[in-house]
Amino acid sequence: MLEDKNKARTPLEKLGEFGLIDHLTKNFKINHPSSVKGIGDDAAVLDHSDKKTVLTTDLLVEGVHFDLSYMPLKHLGYKAVMVNLSDVYAMNAKATQITVSLAVSNRFPLEALEELYEGIALACKIYDVDLVGGDTTSSTKGMLISITALGEVAEADITYRSGAQANDLLVVTGDLGAAYMGFQVLEREKEVFKVNPNNQPDLSPYSYIVERQLKPEARRDIVHLLKKLGVKPTSMIDISDGLSSEILHLSKCSKVGCNLFEDKIPLDPTVITTCEEFKMDGTMVALSGGEDYELLFTIDQKDFDKIKGNPNLTVIGHMTEANEGNHLVTRANTKIPLTAQGWNSFTND
Amino acid sequence: MLEDKNKARTPLEKLGEFGLIDHLTKNFKINHPSSVKGIGDDAAVLDHSDKKTVLTTDLLVEGVHFDLSYMPLKHLGYKAVMVNLSDVYAMNAKATQITVSLAVSNRFPLEALEELYEGIALACKIYDVDLVGGDTTSSTKGMLISITALGEVAEADITYRSGAQANDLLVVTGDLGAAYMGFQVLEREKEVFKVNPNNQPDLSPYSYIVERQLKPEARRDIVHLLKKLGVKPTSMIDISDGLSSEILHLSKCSKVGCNLFEDKIPLDPTVITTCEEFKMDGTMVALSGGEDYELLFTIDQKDFDKIKGNPNLTVIGHMTEANEGNHLVTRANTKIPLTAQGWNSFTND
C-alpha cells in the first residue's frame, strides 16, 4: 500500500554482480581506524587492537520476518542493521563494522535496492558503523538479508548472559510491546486495504507503535549511559523475542531464578490503548511480543542508587536462587511460572 | 537422484528455533584460543590479539548456486565453508572462525539439516576453524546458506589484490576448469535421469571433475607452502569466477596490465577429455568456468627460483604496464584482449 508504481525500474541484470555491489556501496565511507580495508578485496581487514571483537549475525527473510506490502525498503534496510547492532550493544560493546549480504529475485529493480541501501547507509551514519563487505546474488523467490555486525569492547567491560547472581536487580530499558502492537495495526490495515484499495488508513493515533515496528532503534545510548553512571551490568541480553524468553535465557545461562513483577513492566500508553482495542493483554504482549530491541540486564543491588529515577531504566524484578524457578508476580500478587512463548519462525504463521 | 526416500523425517517445528540451533551445533567444539566465546550469547567474542582480523561472507542460494538433485547435503555444507575459507586464504591469512546462517523451507526435515551440518563440521575439523555463531530460520522457498568467515594474519603478511607490479610473474595453483566440467557432467546426468529414473549413471571416468564441483578444497596448504618457501606474493586473489575475471581484478586493483599464456594454463587430463566430449574449448572453460577455488597470485621475478618446479604452482604469465592492457597470448602466438565472462547470478540461468 506504500508502493509507488510509477518509479523508474532498472533491471538488475543490466549491472551484473560486481557492478551492482559497486553501485550500491560507492557512497559508503570508511570511518573507523579499526577498518583497515573495507569492500574491494577477497576479505575485509580489521584491527580491534587491544580490544576484544564481538561478532553477531542475523538473517531476515521476506514473508517470514518482513512484509514489503507495508514495510518501506528504506526502513527495512535500517531495521536489518538495528537488529544486529542490538546484539552488539547487548555485549556492552561499541559497534564498528557490518557486512550486508542480499539475495533478491528479479522482481526487484535497481531502484528498490537503492532504497534499501539508503536505509542501511542512514543506520551506518547515525550509529557510526562501517560497511566493510557483503555479497549480492539473485534468489528464486523474494528478498533475504543476512547481516553480520562486529564491535569492540575492553575485556573487563563485556557483559555475558551468564553473570547474574541471586538478589541482583532485573532492569529493562524503554518500554515493551510497542513493536508487536504496531505489527497488529499494520496487519489489520493490510486486510482493510485488500478489501478496499482506495481506503487510506489514518495511522496517526498509532504513530509511536508503528514506528517501533518499522524503524526500531538499537540502544547504543544505554551502553554510553551505563558507562557514564559507572554501572557494569552483571549480565545483559537484548529483547528480540519477548521479555519472558529473554529472562529465561539470563536465568539459564546464569544458573539463577527470577521474580518478575507484572506491575513494573513498562508499557507506553499507546500500547495500553491499542491492547484494549485489540482485546489483548498488555502483559502478555510485553512477555511474548518480541522485536522490542530494548536491553534487559541485571545489576548488583549496590548499584541501585546510580540508576534510580533514570527515565530510560525500569527495575522490573530481581534474581533468585535457581531452585526458586522463574515467576511472574501478578498484580493480584499470585506467582505464575514464566514460560517462553517467544516467536518461532518454524511454527508461527 | 542421490536422495534416500526412506530416511527418518523429523519436522523442524518440533524443535523450535533455539532447540534446532542447540541440536545442530552441540557437537562443535571451540579449539582456537582466539575464540573467547562461541555460540550461546548475543554475540561471539574473539581476540585476534596483535594480528589483524580478516572477514569475508558468501551467500549460497538453492536453485542459483546449488542443485540438491545431485548435490548431497553433506557436500553442500562442506563446500559452503570452502567458498568462504578460500577468500581468507587469498589474504594469506589463517582461517579461525565461521558463522553459519541458514534459511530453510519446511520441506527439509531435521535429518537433512543434520547432514548439512555434518559437512560443515567436517570442514571445520579438517581446516581447524571454530563455528562461533549463526542464525537459523524458515524460508518461504528452498534453502539459503550465509556464511561469514574470519581469519587472522600479521600485518606484514597480508596480500591484497593491489600490490602487483609490472614484470611480476603471474602464478596459479592446481589446475583450472575441472569444477565447471564436473557441473556439465552432473547437469547432463540430471537430464538423463529425468527421462529414465532407473538409469544409474557411471560417473567413475569423471570422478576428479565431479569431486571438484561437489567437494572443492580451499588452498590452505598454499598459504603454508608460500611461508615455507619464503615467498610473499605481491598480490593474491582466489579463483571463484573464472581465471579471466580474477586476472582483471588483480590488474585493475594493482593498476597494471597482464599477458596470460594460453599454453601455460594448467588443465587436468580429465578436463581435456571431457571438453572434447562436450565440444568445449579447455581454455575458455578455464577462463570463464569458475568455482575452481584455486589461488592466483603475483610474485617478484627474484622469487622465481623458490617456486620453480613445485607441482602445485604454475607460472601462467606476467604483469605489464597498465597501458599495455590485459591479453591472452594464444598457442598461435596472437594476442587477444582478456574480457571477464565470469558467472553472474543475475543473468545466467
Interface residues (C-beta under 8 A of the other chain):
Chain A: L12 E13 L15 G16 E17 L20 V36 K37 G40 D41 D42 A43 A44 V45 L46 D47 H48 K52 T53 V54 L55 T56 T57 D58 L59 V61 E62 G63 V64 H65 D87 V88 A90 M91 A93 Q97 T99 S101 L102 A103 N106 V132 G133 G134 D135 T137 S138 S139 T140 K141 G142 L144 S146 T148 A149 L150 G151 V153 I158 Y160 R161 S162 M236 I237 D238 C253 N344 S345 F346 T347
Chain B: L12 E13 L15 G16 E17 L20 V36 K37 G40 D41 D42 A43 A44 V45 L46 D47 H48 K52 T53 V54 L55 T56 T57 D58 L59 V61 E62 G63 V64 H65 D87 V88 A90 M91 A93 Q97 T99 S101 L102 A103 N106 V132 G133 G134 D135 T137 S138 S139 T140 K141 G142 L144 S146 T148 A149 L150 G151 V153 I158 Y160 R161 S162 M236 I237 D238 C253 N344 S345 F346 T347
